[in-house]
Each structure stands twice: as structure tokens, then as C-alpha cells.
Amino acid sequence: MAEAIIMPELGQTVSGGTITTWLVPVGGTIELGDPLLVVETDKTELEVESVAEGTVLRHCFPEGTEVESGTVIAYIGEDGEEVPTS
């Protein structure tokens, strides 16, 4: 079953950030701990590491989108697996 990747808490006073760059495209493979995307906050830019391994099945938001912490941002699983579209 595909694993939902959640926007992490980025700091004590930061409630989310802007996705600036997806480092692994849909269809690309990723290992646990590899950088998945870059997120920008009002204070810094940081790489978010993957908490799953497999194939990136879906990016839920395009680059440039501001996303709150706790929101599903991507799905990772086995190639060809079905994932939610909304």
C-alpha cells in the first residue's frame, strides 16, 4: 500500500512552508532518508527527507505552493500502485 508523505513540522513557530523544488520526479525511485523536496519558510530553505522508499507515485502540490504542516504532500509506494487523487 502506498505511503502518504506528510509535510513535517519545520520549527516551533513555523506552521508550514512553500514547496520550491521537487528533487525526485513522479516515477522516480527514492530510498529512506534521501532528499525528496526543498521547502522554503520565512527564515530558511531546507531539504525534506523521505520517510519511505520506493517509487514516487504522486506529488500532491506543484512547486510554488504554500503547504501547512501535517498535510499530505506526496505518495510513495510500488510502481503502478493506485493512490488517492484528491
C-alpha positions as CSV (number, residue, x, y, z in Angstrom):
1,M,0.0,0.0,0.0
2,A,1.3,3.5,-0.9
3,E,2.6,5.6,2.0
4,A,1.3,9.1,2.4
5,I,4.2,11.6,2.9
6,I,3.2,14.4,5.3
7,M,4.6,18.0,5.4
8,P,6.7,17.9,8.6
9,E,6.8,20.5,11.4
10,L,9.5,22.8,10.2
11,G,10.1,24.7,13.5
12,Q,8.4,25.8,16.7
13,T,6.9,28.9,15.2
14,V,6.6,27.7,11.6
15,S,3.2,26.2,10.5
16,G,4.3,25.2,7.0
17,G,6.3,26.3,4.0
18,T,6.4,26.7,0.2
19,I,7.5,23.8,-1.9
20,T,10.2,25.3,-4.1
21,T,11.7,22.2,-5.7
22,W,10.7,18.5,-6.1
23,L,14.0,16.7,-6.1
24,V,12.6,13.3,-7.2
25,P,10.1,13.3,-10.1
26,V,6.9,11.3,-10.2
27,G,8.0,7.8,-11.4
28,G,11.5,8.3,-9.8
29,T,12.8,6.0,-7.1
30,I,13.8,7.1,-3.6
31,E,15.4,5.5,-0.6
32,L,14.6,6.1,3.0
33,G,16.4,9.3,4.1
34,D,17.0,10.6,0.6
35,P,16.1,14.3,0.0
36,L,12.6,14.4,-1.6
37,L,11.9,18.1,-1.9
38,V,13.1,21.6,-0.9
39,V,10.8,23.7,1.3
40,E,11.2,27.5,2.0
41,T,10.0,29.2,5.1
42,D,10.2,32.8,6.1
43,K,13.6,32.1,7.7
44,T,15.3,29.4,5.7
45,E,15.2,26.8,2.9
46,L,15.6,23.2,3.8
47,E,15.6,19.7,2.2
48,V,12.9,17.3,3.4
49,E,14.0,13.7,3.6
50,S,11.8,10.8,2.6
51,V,10.3,8.7,5.3
52,A,9.6,5.9,2.9
53,E,11.3,4.1,0.0
54,G,10.0,3.0,-3.4
55,T,8.6,4.9,-6.4
56,V,7.2,8.5,-6.1
57,L,3.7,7.9,-7.2
58,R,2.2,11.4,-6.9
59,H,3.1,15.0,-6.0
60,C,0.0,16.4,-4.3
61,F,1.1,20.1,-4.9
62,P,3.1,21.8,-7.6
63,E,6.3,23.8,-6.9
64,G,5.5,27.3,-5.6
65,T,2.6,26.1,-3.4
66,E,2.4,27.0,0.3
67,V,1.5,23.9,2.3
68,E,0.6,23.7,6.0
69,S,2.5,21.2,8.3
70,G,0.5,17.9,8.6
71,T,-0.8,18.0,5.0
72,V,-0.2,15.0,2.7
73,I,2.3,16.2,0.1
74,A,3.2,13.0,-1.9
75,Y,2.7,9.3,-2.1
76,I,5.5,6.7,-2.3
77,G,5.0,3.0,-3.0
78,E,5.4,0.3,-5.6
79,D,5.4,1.3,-9.3
80,G,1.9,1.1,-10.7
81,E,0.1,1.3,-7.3
82,E,-3.1,3.3,-7.1
83,V,-3.2,6.4,-5.0
84,P,-5.9,8.9,-4.0
85,T,-6.3,11.8,-6.4
86,S,-7.7,14.3,-4.0
